[in-house]
Amino acid sequence: MEIDVFTLFPESFEWFEQQRHVRNALAAGSQLQYVNFRDHTPLSAGQVDDTPFGGGAGMLLRVDVVESALHARYGIDPVQLRERRRVIALSPAGRLLDDALADELATEPALTLLCGRYEGFDERILEHFASDQVSVGRYVLSGGELAAMVVCDAVLRKLPGALGDASSSAEESFSAALGGDPEYPHYTRPAEHRGWRVPDVLLSGHHERIGQWRREQSRQRARRAANASDE
Ligand SMILES: C[S@@+](CC[C@H](N)C(=O)[O-])C[C@H]1O[C@@H](n2cnc3c(N)ncnc32)[C@H](O)[C@@H]1O
């Protein structure tokens, strides 16, 4: 998979790229590249943002700046680009990232991620250049970089070769294998610590009973999470 991240702060991804599963995914053929909006601005003095019409706080990323960066990278009118690849604007108001969306994105050959900053994007960027808007949660981050890393992480770890043990991602929280429920609890040695014993069933060696116990624990966790969010 080829992922291009458009950002004002490409250096923020240095730590991310050092993570083992990301390095594995890149070694297995995926690509992660960055385009700095500021390198392609048609405005003087590296300007990329401007004040909102109608007043209000903050600055907005300009539509002409984003257009120029997309055009420089792909050589076509960005209005047509989204017919060829997913162009995802990170936005708190977008479609919530969940396991199903991560699965969907992991099947794409290429993704473009647009990171907003300041007060966000001029709306015309979302309307005319983006194919999708994706949110990593109903809260506001200071910029799209962390959100882009979350998307890249959730997607890249699903690609073959990213995780040391491919089965790690098959039966994880919210996966189809668990019926969309959270993962069951795990324990390791010691079997007892301060009187806190690992459930006997896990020490029994009885795989069928262990499987049933885990499935039930996942269901209970799902019910508890649903109750907690109803409160
Ligand atoms: C400070 S935020 C802008 C918030 C915007 N004024 C609002 O109230 O919705 C700046 C940028 O961070 C990114 N961002 C912030 N929170 C996000 C979230 N929960 N999910 C995805 N991107 C987010 C977006 O790219 C956004 O344009």
The ligand as an SDF file (V2000), in Angstrom:
LIG
                    3D

 27 29  0  0  0  0  0  0  0  0999 V2000
   -8.0170   22.0810   16.0070 C   0  0  0  0  0  0  0  0  0  0  0  0
   -8.6070   20.9510   14.8050 S   0  0  0  0  0  0  0  0  0  0  0  0
   -9.9340   21.8590   14.0980 C   0  0  0  0  0  0  0  0  0  0  0  0
  -11.2040   21.6490   14.8130 C   0  0  0  0  0  0  0  0  0  0  0  0
  -12.3850   22.3340   14.1520 C   0  0  0  0  0  0  0  0  0  0  0  0
  -12.3250   23.7530   14.3160 N   0  0  0  0  0  0  0  0  0  0  0  0
  -13.6730   21.7980   14.7560 C   0  0  0  0  0  0  0  0  0  0  0  0
  -14.1700   22.3980   15.7290 O   0  0  0  0  0  0  0  0  0  0  0  0
  -14.1660   20.7490   14.2750 O   0  0  0  0  0  0  0  0  0  0  0  0
   -7.3930   20.9960   13.5630 C   0  0  0  0  0  0  0  0  0  0  0  0
   -7.2960   19.7400   12.7170 C   0  0  0  0  0  0  0  0  0  0  0  0
   -6.9820   18.6210   13.5290 O   0  0  0  0  0  0  0  0  0  0  0  0
   -7.5070   17.4510   12.9640 C   0  0  0  0  0  0  0  0  0  0  0  0
   -8.3340   16.7900   13.9810 N   0  0  0  0  0  0  0  0  0  0  0  0
   -8.6630   17.2690   15.1940 C   0  0  0  0  0  0  0  0  0  0  0  0
   -9.4090   16.4110   15.8880 N   0  0  0  0  0  0  0  0  0  0  0  0
   -9.5620   15.3240   15.0990 C   0  0  0  0  0  0  0  0  0  0  0  0
  -10.2570   14.0860   15.2560 C   0  0  0  0  0  0  0  0  0  0  0  0
  -10.9140   13.8010   16.3650 N   0  0  0  0  0  0  0  0  0  0  0  0
  -10.2110   13.2100   14.2400 N   0  0  0  0  0  0  0  0  0  0  0  0
   -9.5380   13.4960   13.0930 C   0  0  0  0  0  0  0  0  0  0  0  0
   -8.8720   14.6590   12.8970 N   0  0  0  0  0  0  0  0  0  0  0  0
   -8.8680   15.5530   13.8760 C   0  0  0  0  0  0  0  0  0  0  0  0
   -8.2860   17.8520   11.7200 C   0  0  0  0  0  0  0  0  0  0  0  0
   -7.4620   17.6450   10.5880 O   0  0  0  0  0  0  0  0  0  0  0  0
   -8.5330   19.3240   11.9790 C   0  0  0  0  0  0  0  0  0  0  0  0
   -8.6930   20.0440   10.7750 O   0  0  0  0  0  0  0  0  0  0  0  0
  1  2  1  0
  2  3  1  0
  2 10  1  0
  3  4  1  0
  4  5  1  0
  5  6  1  0
  5  7  1  0
  7  8  2  0
  7  9  1  0
 10 11  1  0
 11 12  1  0
 11 26  1  0
 12 13  1  0
 13 14  1  0
 13 24  1  0
 14 15  1  0
 14 23  1  0
 15 16  2  0
 16 17  1  0
 17 18  1  0
 17 23  2  0
 18 19  1  0
 18 20  2  0
 20 21  1  0
 21 22  2  0
 22 23  1  0
 24 25  1  0
 24 26  1  0
 26 27  1  0
M  CHG  2   2   1   9  -1
M  END
$$$$
